């Protein structure tokens, strides 16, 4: 009997993790990448692996640079079309985070072809293609393999002016930190895998994970914007730490100001926490000053791996309003100030 007529397993049941929660733990990743230090770097390579930035940037002339990135992961949801949409949105975000405009994508596809039907696999690719169309880019090719777990993502290329590249290293003392999307995707994905996420929660999760971070290029054009990254698998704390380390300063986050998706605190309290959140804290917790006011649920949300998360912007105080207006023009109504950048301290990140 063809797989087209069989009951197929849930996509999330085929993967050991989902979305950006599949990332290798930060500490292990640093050890792996340490082996690549000392390689020759051409002058045209404006951004490489040195600062754990969102994408590589290569200058091709005085007015153009190529932004290149790749991102792929295991299913975070069971609906194949939604899985494709989320994975594509997440991959394209890296170009936006560098201030670039995407120009084309290549598909990365690894599927258990003896387990999933061609229709299901096709729906995953259709979901990704629909997001690429929304971003105004073609899926111009790709590569497929037969794999044990379902894998889907994109290589994405974009263009940016060499003088408008938004790095994660430029934060300055006195800057304010603005977050574009609410947190909680990892908690919701854990709840979904346990079949504990209701229809409203699922709709909210899909809405936030399929919303393209199109504000990136306009944010990069604002003179008061000094650094941009996106919040993904290492959680808010992990990506804020990258900004702090890159600038050699301390970032202070006002936890009460951080927007959360509806219901995630209750889900986390009921045990819907990812293993990736625990690995994240084990990797970088010693660099975070949490004082006495953060409980285990707060910590789980602070380190919660975000799939297709929001842009995190470090900008001058007088640029906050233009930054918020830019976010809202692109549909990010929950964007808000969540912290500030201060002088260097023993711990690069403080939660208050």
Buried (B, 14 or more C-beta within 10 A) or exposed (E): EEBEEEEBEBBBEBBEBBBBBBBBBBEEBEEEEEEEEEEEEEEEBBBBEEBBBBBBBBBEEEEEBBBBBBBBBBBBBBBBBBBBBBBBBBBBBBBBBBBBBBBBBBBBBBBBBEBBBEEBBBBBBEBBBBBBEBBEBEBEEBEBEEEEBBBBBBBBBBBBBBEBBBBBBBBBEEBBBBBBBBBBBBBBBBBBBEEBBEEEBBEBBBEBBBBBBBBBBBBBBBEBBBBBBBBBBBBBBBBBBBBBBBBEBBBBBEBEEBBBBEBBBEBBBBEBBBBBBBBBBEBBBEBBBBEEEBEEBBBBBBBBBBBBBBBBBBBBEEBBEBBBEBBEEBEBEBBBBBBBBBEEBEBBBBBB
